[in-house]
Amino acid sequence: MARLCLLTASAVAALCSVSTAQEVMYGAGEGELLFGFSANYRYAHADSIGSGADETESFVANGSLSWFLQREHELGFELSPSFIRSELGGDSLDLYAGGFYNYNWWTSPQTTIYAGPQFGVLSTDTSGSDGDTAFSWGVHAGFRYWIDPSVSIDIEPRVSFTSLDESLGGDQSVFDLLIGLSVKL
């Protein structure tokens, strides 16, 4: 009988400890900030009536800071400097600054899929010609895998559209593949 009471007490204690265990929450929640840094490979194609087709390839840095209205809704600001070499010659220093919105789908406690628009300003300074500043917009989708409750690995493809001066390539459509890390602050 004493053995049965001891086993029952042990079982009740084990159940109580399981029910009081806290589940770990990965990622940012309402009112929290997320800092992101990524680098990406970029391929861009611009059509210009005066200069034919221009193709460029470059690597770009990207930093972002976002705030979560709710766990699903994220508003942010990003800054992205880049140095570009064109196949037609000349170098370009570009700086993009803009805002974005993400809707986050939590497919598991550690996995987030997100998508949304981005809007901003692209300023370009090309060697051998005058620079230009133009409105840029686009859409993106991404995947975050939280390796820790506060750190994620991010992969984000995006498409952006900008209308620059004809001497700088005219209308541009750009595909980026950002790969980076995000840290909950």
N, C-alpha and C positions, 0 to 999 in steps of 0.2 A: 504494500500500500504506500509506504514511504517513497519507494522507487517510482510509482505511478504519479504521485504528487510532484516529485522532483521533475519528471519528464513533462508534465503538464505545465508547470511553472516555467520551465525552459522554453517550451513552445510558445507560451503567451509572451514571454520576454522577447523572443525572436520576432514575433509578429509585430509587437509594439515598436521595435527598433526599425523594422522595414517601413512601417507606415509613417514614421517621423523623419525618415531620410529625405533630404532635399534634392530635388532634381536640378542639375546644372543648366543654366540658361546661356546658350551661345549667342554671340552677336549683340547688336545694339537694340535697345528698347526705347520706349517713348521718352523724349527729352534728352537722349544721349547723343554724343558726337562720335563720328567715325572719321579718322584720318586715313587717306589712301595714297600710296605711291606706286606708280607703275612705269614701265618702259615698254615701248612697242616698236615694232617694225611697221613702216608705212610705205605703201605703194600708192602713188597718185597719178592720175591722168587728166590733163587739161587740154581742152580744145580751144584754139584761138584762130580766128580767121587770118590774122596777119602773119603768124609765125608757125602755122601747122600744128602738129601734135607734139606735146612735151610730156615725157615720163620722168618721174623722179622716184628715188628710193632713199629712205632715211631712217634713223632711229630717233625717237622722241621721248622726252621725260614728261611725266604728268603727275601733278600733285592735286589732291582734292580734300575738302573738308565738308562733311555733310551732317545734317541734324535730322533726327527722326521725330516727326510729328506723332506717329504711332509706329508700332513695330513694322507695319506694312508700308508706310508712307515716308519717303526720305527726300529732303531738299538739300542741294549742295552747290558749292562753288568750286571751280577747278581752274588751274593755271598750267599751261603747257608750253614750254619753250622748245624749239627745235632748230637744228642746223641741217640744211638740205643742200645736196649737190645734184644738179640737173644734168641729164645726158646731153643737153645742148650747150652746156658750159655755164659758169657763174655759180656763185654761192648765194644762199638766202638764209636770213635769220628771221624766223617766224615766232610770234608770241600770241597764243590764244588765251583768252580769259572769258569765262562764261558760267552760267548756271545750268543745273540739271535737276530732273525729278526722276526718282525710281519708285516703282511699285515692287515690293518684295514678296515673293511666294516662298514660304518655308516648307520645303518638301520633306525635311527631317530636322531634328534638333540641330544638326551641324551643317545643313545644306540650304542655301538660299539661291533662288533664281530671281533675277530682277530685270526690268525693262523700263524704258522711258525716253523722253525727248531731252535734247540739250540745245541751248541757244547761247550765242556769245559774239565776241568780236575777234577777228583775226587781223593782226597787224604784221605786215611783211616788209622786210628791207632787203632788197636784192642788190648785189654788187653790180655796178654798171648801169643802174637805172634808179628812178625814184621809187620810194616805197608806197604802200597803199594800206588802208584800213577798211575792212568790209565786214558786214554782218554774216555770221555763219550759223547754220542750224543743222540738226541731224537727229538720228535715232540710234539707240543702243540697246543691247540685251547682255546679260552677264550671268556669271555663276560664281558664288562664293562658297568655299569650303572652310569651315571654322576648325582650324587645327588645335585651337585653344579657345576658351570662352571669350577671349578678347582679341584674337588674331586670326585673320582669314587669308587664304590664297585666292586671288581673283583672276578670272579670265573674262574679258569683255570685248566682243567684236562691235564695231560701230561704223556707221556711214554718215559722212558730213558733206554739206553743200555750201559753197562760198562763191560769190560773184566778185572777182577782182578785176582791176583794170585790164584791158586787152593786152597791154604791153607786159603784164605779169602772168599771162596765161588765160585770162578770161574766166568763164565759169569753171569751177573745179568740183569734182566729186572725189571724195577721199574715203578709202576703206582703212580702218585701223584695227589692229588686234592688240589690245592692252593686256599685259600680264604683270601682276603685282601683288602687293600685300596691303591689307587694311588693318588698322588697330583701333579698337574702341578706347576712347579717352575717358 
